[in-house]
Amino acid sequence: MSEQILDYDYITTGIAAGGTVRAIAAQTTNIVNTALKYHMTSPTATAALGRLLTAGALMSSQLKNDTDSLTIQVNGKGPLGRMIVVSDAHANVRGFVRNPQADMPLRSDGKLDVGGAVGKGFIVVTKDLGLKEPYVGTTPLVSGEIAEDIAQYFVVSEQVPSVVSLGVLVAPSPRAKLGYKVHKAGGFMLQLMPGASEDLISDLETRIAMYPPVTTLLAAGATPSDILQDFLGTYGLEVMDTHACKYSCSCSRSRMKNALRMLSRKEIDEILEQDGQIEMCCHFCNKKYIFKDI
């Protein structure tokens, strides 16, 4: 192995082919297990939200400043409903799915039917880079399988040809509260920069078509840098950085109180008079906050 297999989640970034390929790979098993714990997601919802969380972690490498943030919304018409993932420049990600217990029968090949659970719809990427207005890109969902949809977003909205692979392996676990857990999760993204040759593009397309699922590689002991090396070693891969990523919710009592103040004084008083308190719950971590006076 080219690096030690770490027990925490992390991202490896690099460049290859004289800087004409940007490469990012991540191990996100703990992130997705945390989401499973917070939201009590079904196996299919776990895979769908886990893939989107992994995409958020990978895409965070494009953020440069501490105050930058990235939001990915998948607005599908399937049983899962809307999914949202938010990431900052340090790959602190959080997310939720509207209907976390929604599930689907397995596909004919025995795999989780993420595409069916997501359904038709749109993917919306919002980048807040500290400018006057955030950048917003919207593209139709291609398959609902998330990886293809992220790749399509980059081609259509940012004109960056990209190869994206995302995976979440949900496995039985008798000790787990729901009887299953995330055994492995991760992904990688290769992006072609200006100057990439047609031969390089053709070779990468051929390799991705024959490549095993990313969770198969991770389960066999491959690391993110192993995956990038396997893909791009012959093109002079240069690893630039390896850094941690994690599930991190930024909610707090003060933030919830500020959100509550968006209600009118009359509305707040009516709720307090009727219920004696106001209970607010964070979408991202399900932590509850109780207010008895505002």
C-alpha positions as CSV (number, residue, x, y, z in Angstrom):
1,M,0.0,0.0,0.0
2,S,1.2,3.5,-0.8
3,E,-0.1,4.9,2.6
4,Q,-1.3,3.7,5.9
5,I,-4.9,2.8,6.1
6,L,-6.3,5.4,8.6
7,D,-9.2,4.8,10.9
8,Y,-10.6,8.3,10.3
9,D,-12.0,9.7,7.1
10,Y,-9.7,11.6,4.8
11,I,-9.2,13.0,1.3
12,T,-6.2,12.8,-1.0
13,T,-5.7,15.2,-3.8
14,G,-3.3,15.2,-6.7
15,I,-2.6,16.2,-10.3
16,A,-1.4,14.2,-13.3
17,A,-0.5,14.5,-17.0
18,G,1.3,17.7,-16.6
19,G,-1.5,19.3,-14.6
20,T,-4.2,18.5,-17.1
21,V,-5.9,16.1,-14.7
22,R,-7.1,17.1,-11.2
23,A,-7.7,14.1,-9.0
24,I,-9.5,13.7,-5.6
25,A,-10.3,10.5,-3.7
26,A,-11.8,10.0,-0.3
27,Q,-12.6,7.5,2.4
28,T,-15.9,8.5,4.0
29,T,-17.1,5.5,6.0
30,N,-17.3,7.3,9.3
31,I,-19.1,10.2,7.8
32,V,-21.8,8.0,6.3
33,N,-22.2,5.9,9.5
34,T,-22.6,9.2,11.5
35,A,-25.4,10.2,9.1
36,L,-27.0,6.8,9.5
37,K,-26.9,7.2,13.3
38,Y,-28.4,10.7,13.3
39,H,-31.1,10.1,10.7
40,M,-31.8,6.3,11.2
41,T,-31.8,6.0,7.4
42,S,-33.0,2.9,5.5
43,P,-30.3,1.0,3.5
44,T,-31.3,2.7,0.3
45,A,-31.5,6.2,1.9
46,T,-28.1,5.5,3.6
47,A,-26.5,4.8,0.2
48,A,-28.1,7.8,-1.5
49,L,-27.3,10.3,1.3
50,G,-23.9,8.7,1.8
51,R,-23.0,9.2,-1.9
52,L,-24.1,12.8,-1.8
53,L,-22.1,13.4,1.4
54,T,-19.0,11.9,-0.2
55,A,-19.6,14.1,-3.3
56,G,-19.7,17.1,-1.0
57,A,-16.4,16.1,0.7
58,L,-14.7,15.7,-2.7
59,M,-16.1,19.0,-4.1
60,S,-14.9,20.9,-1.0
61,S,-11.4,20.7,-2.4
62,Q,-12.5,23.5,-4.8
63,L,-13.1,25.9,-1.9
64,K,-10.2,28.1,-1.1
65,N,-11.2,30.4,1.8
66,D,-12.3,29.4,5.3
67,T,-15.6,31.2,4.9
68,D,-16.4,29.5,1.6
69,S,-19.2,26.9,1.5
70,L,-20.8,24.5,-0.9
71,T,-24.4,23.2,-0.9
72,I,-25.7,20.4,-3.0
73,Q,-29.4,19.8,-3.3
74,V,-30.9,16.8,-5.0
75,N,-34.6,17.5,-5.7
76,G,-35.9,14.2,-6.8
77,K,-39.5,13.1,-7.2
78,G,-38.8,9.6,-5.8
79,P,-39.8,8.3,-2.3
80,L,-36.6,9.8,-0.7
81,G,-37.7,13.4,-1.5
82,R,-35.2,16.2,-1.3
83,M,-31.6,15.6,-0.1
84,I,-29.2,18.4,1.0
85,V,-25.5,18.3,1.8
86,V,-23.4,21.3,3.0
87,S,-19.6,21.4,3.1
88,D,-17.0,23.9,4.1
89,A,-13.5,24.4,2.8
90,H,-12.2,22.0,5.4
91,A,-14.4,19.1,4.2
92,N,-16.7,19.3,7.2
93,V,-19.9,18.0,5.8
94,R,-23.4,17.5,7.0
95,G,-26.7,16.5,5.3
96,F,-30.2,15.2,5.5
97,V,-32.8,13.4,3.4
98,R,-36.5,14.4,3.6
99,N,-37.8,10.8,4.0
100,P,-34.9,8.9,5.7
101,Q,-36.9,5.7,6.2
102,A,-38.1,5.4,2.6
103,D,-36.7,2.2,1.0
104,M,-36.9,0.3,-2.3
105,P,-36.7,-3.3,-3.3
106,L,-33.3,-4.4,-4.5
107,R,-32.6,-4.1,-8.3
108,S,-32.5,-7.3,-10.4
109,D,-28.7,-7.3,-10.0
110,G,-29.1,-7.4,-6.2
111,K,-27.9,-3.8,-5.6
112,L,-29.7,-1.0,-3.8
113,D,-32.0,0.9,-6.1
114,V,-30.7,4.4,-5.4
115,G,-31.8,5.8,-8.7
116,G,-35.4,4.6,-8.2
117,A,-35.5,6.0,-4.7
118,V,-34.2,9.4,-5.9
119,G,-36.3,9.6,-9.0
120,K,-36.4,12.2,-11.7
121,G,-35.6,15.8,-10.9
122,F,-32.8,18.3,-10.6
123,I,-29.5,18.8,-8.9
124,V,-28.6,22.3,-7.6
125,V,-25.1,23.3,-6.6
126,T,-24.6,26.6,-4.7
127,K,-21.1,27.9,-4.0
128,D,-20.9,30.8,-1.6
129,L,-17.4,32.2,-2.2
130,G,-17.8,35.5,-0.4
131,L,-18.8,37.4,-3.5
132,K,-21.8,39.6,-4.0
133,E,-23.9,36.7,-5.1
134,P,-23.4,33.0,-4.7
135,Y,-22.8,30.9,-7.8
136,V,-25.8,28.6,-8.5
137,G,-25.8,25.8,-11.1
138,T,-28.8,23.6,-11.9
139,T,-28.9,20.5,-14.1
140,P,-31.5,17.7,-14.6
141,L,-30.7,14.4,-12.9
142,V,-29.3,11.9,-15.3
143,S,-30.0,8.7,-13.3
144,G,-30.5,9.6,-9.7
145,E,-27.5,7.4,-8.9
146,I,-25.6,10.6,-7.7
147,A,-22.2,10.0,-9.3
148,E,-23.5,10.3,-12.9
149,D,-25.5,13.4,-11.8
150,I,-22.5,15.1,-10.3
151,A,-20.4,14.4,-13.4
152,Q,-23.2,15.8,-15.6
153,Y,-23.4,18.9,-13.4
154,F,-19.7,19.6,-14.0
155,V,-19.9,19.2,-17.7
156,V,-23.1,21.3,-18.2
157,S,-22.7,24.0,-15.5
158,E,-18.9,24.4,-15.2
159,Q,-17.7,23.0,-18.6
160,V,-15.3,20.6,-16.8
161,P,-15.4,17.0,-18.1
162,S,-15.3,14.8,-15.0
163,V,-15.2,11.1,-14.0
164,V,-17.0,10.6,-10.7
165,S,-17.3,7.3,-8.8
166,L,-19.2,7.2,-5.4
167,G,-20.0,4.2,-3.3
168,V,-21.6,3.1,0.0
169,L,-21.5,-0.5,1.0
170,V,-24.3,-1.3,3.5
171,A,-23.7,-4.6,5.3
172,P,-25.6,-6.6,8.0
173,S,-24.4,-6.0,11.5
174,P,-26.2,-7.8,14.4
175,R,-24.8,-5.4,17.0
176,A,-26.0,-2.3,15.1
177,K,-29.3,-0.7,16.3
178,L,-30.9,-1.1,12.9
179,G,-29.2,-4.5,12.1
180,Y,-26.9,-2.9,9.5
181,K,-24.1,-0.4,9.2
182,V,-21.9,1.2,6.5
183,H,-19.0,-1.2,5.9
184,K,-17.2,1.0,3.5
185,A,-17.9,4.4,1.8
186,G,-15.8,6.6,-0.4
187,G,-15.3,7.9,-3.9
188,F,-13.0,9.6,-6.4
189,M,-13.3,12.4,-9.0
190,L,-11.0,13.0,-12.0
191,Q,-11.4,16.3,-13.8
192,L,-9.9,17.2,-17.1
193,M,-8.3,20.6,-17.3
194,P,-7.6,22.6,-20.5
195,G,-4.9,21.0,-22.6
196,A,-5.9,17.3,-21.9
197,S,-5.2,15.2,-24.9
198,E,-7.8,13.2,-26.8
199,D,-5.8,10.0,-26.1
200,L,-5.9,10.7,-22.3
201,I,-9.6,11.3,-22.4
202,S,-10.2,8.1,-24.4
203,D,-8.0,6.1,-22.0
204,L,-9.7,7.3,-18.9
205,E,-13.1,6.6,-20.4
206,T,-12.0,3.0,-21.2
207,R,-10.6,2.5,-17.7
208,I,-13.6,3.8,-15.8
209,A,-15.9,1.5,-17.8
210,M,-13.9,-1.6,-16.7
211,Y,-13.1,-0.3,-13.1
212,P,-14.6,-2.2,-10.1
213,P,-16.8,-0.3,-7.7
214,V,-14.9,2.0,-5.3
215,T,-16.3,0.2,-2.3
216,T,-14.9,-3.1,-3.6
217,L,-11.5,-1.5,-3.7
218,L,-11.8,0.0,-0.3
219,A,-13.0,-3.3,1.2
220,A,-10.0,-5.0,-0.3
221,G,-7.7,-2.6,1.6
222,A,-7.0,0.1,-1.1
223,T,-6.5,3.6,0.1
224,P,-7.6,6.8,-1.7
225,S,-4.0,7.3,-3.0
226,D,-3.9,3.7,-4.2
227,I,-7.0,4.3,-6.3
228,L,-5.5,7.5,-7.8
229,Q,-2.2,5.8,-8.4
230,D,-3.9,2.9,-10.1
231,F,-5.8,5.3,-12.4
232,L,-3.1,7.9,-13.0
233,G,0.3,6.4,-12.1
234,T,1.3,6.1,-15.8
235,Y,0.5,9.8,-16.2
236,G,2.9,11.0,-13.5
237,L,0.5,11.3,-10.6
238,E,1.7,13.9,-8.0
239,V,0.0,13.7,-4.7
240,M,-0.5,17.2,-3.4
241,D,-2.3,16.8,-0.1
242,T,-4.0,14.5,2.3
243,H,-6.4,15.9,5.0
244,A,-9.1,14.7,7.2
245,C,-12.8,15.1,6.5
246,K,-15.7,14.5,8.9
247,Y,-19.4,14.9,9.6
248,S,-19.8,18.1,11.5
249,C,-23.0,20.0,12.3
250,S,-22.7,23.7,13.0
251,C,-26.0,24.1,14.8
252,S,-26.0,25.9,18.2
253,R,-28.6,27.3,20.7
254,S,-27.8,30.8,19.6
255,R,-28.3,30.0,15.9
256,M,-31.6,28.3,16.6
257,K,-32.7,31.3,18.7
258,N,-31.8,33.7,15.9
259,A,-33.8,31.5,13.5
260,L,-36.7,31.6,15.9
261,R,-36.6,35.4,15.9
262,M,-37.7,35.3,12.2
263,L,-41.2,34.7,13.6
264,S,-43.2,37.6,14.7
265,R,-43.5,38.5,18.4
266,K,-47.2,37.6,18.2
267,E,-46.5,34.1,16.7
268,I,-43.9,33.4,19.4
269,D,-46.2,34.5,22.2
270,E,-49.0,32.4,20.9
271,I,-46.9,29.2,20.8
272,L,-45.5,29.8,24.3
273,E,-49.0,30.4,25.6
274,Q,-50.3,27.3,24.0
275,D,-47.4,24.9,24.6
276,G,-45.4,26.5,27.3
277,Q,-42.2,26.1,25.3
278,I,-40.9,26.1,21.7
279,E,-39.0,23.0,20.5
280,M,-36.7,23.3,17.5
281,C,-34.8,20.4,15.9
282,C,-31.8,20.6,13.7
283,H,-32.3,19.0,10.3
284,F,-28.6,17.9,10.1
285,C,-28.1,16.2,13.4
286,N,-31.6,16.0,15.0
287,K,-30.4,17.8,18.1
288,K,-33.4,19.4,19.9
289,Y,-33.4,22.8,21.5
290,I,-36.1,23.9,24.0
291,F,-37.0,27.6,24.5
292,K,-39.3,28.6,27.3
293,D,-38.9,32.3,26.7
294,I,-37.6,34.4,23.9
